[in-house]
Amino acid sequence: MTRYRIRAVLLLFLMLHLTACYTWQGVGTTSPIGVIEATQPDYVRVVVRGEGEVELANPSVDGDQLVGADGVSLPVEDILALEVRNLSVIRSVFAGLGIFYGVVLAIILGACASDPHGC
């Protein structure tokens, strides 16, 4: 196995690990304002009437508007669903184990490729 393939495999496992750490969890509430003010999440995803899904970074409530850090402003009465991004510990553990075993496998395959008689 070449050095570039090993790097590609390691980068793949790293990307899977980073995406596996977080998951979107729906919030069943009639008051998105209360949830955002109480939990102060880093990211939210809302389903807005007429616009579809919109992701907001560092959301805050300003009057009757939900405002994101990037300047997006949405009327609260148009929000149909709210999801909050949370850390998924179980997915993170499994992704970490996948990276660990992927690195071990890459080392074993690299050793076998360089010395086929030793495997």
N, C-alpha and C positions, 0 to 999 in steps of 0.2 A: 504494500500500500504506500503510495507516494505521500510526501509531506503535505501536498496540497489537498489530497483527499482526507487526510486526518484532520486538517484545519477545517475543511468544509463540514465534516461530521461533527466536530466540536462546536462550530458556529450554529449548526442546526439544533443541537441539543441546548445550546444557550438560548436561542430564540424560543424554543418550546418551553423552556423554563420560565422565561420572562413573561410569556403570554399565559402560562398556566397559573401564575400566582394570583391573578385577580379574576373575579367573576361578577357578572351583573346580577343583582338580586332585586326582584320586584318588591315594591313597597305598597301594601294594601291599605291605603288611607284616603280619606276624603279631603285631607288638608295637606297638600304638598308643601305649603309654607311652613307648617309646624314641623314637618320632618326635616326640612332643610335648615331651619333655625335651630332645632334641637341637636342634630347630628353634625352639622357643618361638614358635609362630605367634600372630598377633593374633586370628584367628578360625579355628574348625574346624567342619565339619559332619559329624556322625556319624549312621549308621543304627543304631538301637538295636532289639534284639529286643523286640517288643511295643509300641513307641512310635513307630516310623517315624523320620523325619529330625529332628534337633535341632541347632540352631546354638549354639555356645558362644563367648563373647567371652573373650579372655585365659585360655585353658584351662590348668589345672595338674593334676598328679597328686598325690592325697593318699591314700596307702596303695593300696587297690584301687579307688579312685573317681576318675573324671574330673570335675573341678569347674570350672565356669565362673564368670566375674566376677559374673554375675547371681544366683548362689546355686544354680544347677542342678547336681545331683550325679548321675552315672550310674555304675553298676558297669562296670568295664572288661571283664569277661567277657561282658557283653551287647552289646558293640560289634561289629557285623557289618561295617561299612565306615567308612573315615575319609577325609575330603577336607579339604585345606588351601587357604585363599584366598591366592592369589599375584597379584602385579602382572603383567599381560600387556602387555609393551612394544609388541608389534605392534598389538594392539587400541587401545592408547593413541595410537599414532602415527596410525593411520587415523581415530580419533575427532577428534584435533586437526586433521588435514587437513580433515575434514568440517566442523568448526566454522569453520575459516578460509574455506573456499569458500562455506559458508552465509552468513557475514557479507558476503563480497564480493558474492554474489548478492543479498542483501537490500539492500545499498547501491545496486547497479545498478537493481534493481526500484524502489526508492524514488526514484531520480533520474529514471527513465523515467515513473513515475506523476506526478511533479510537473511534468515538462516533456516531454510526448509528442512534440513536434517535434524534440527533441534526440536521440532514440534512433534 
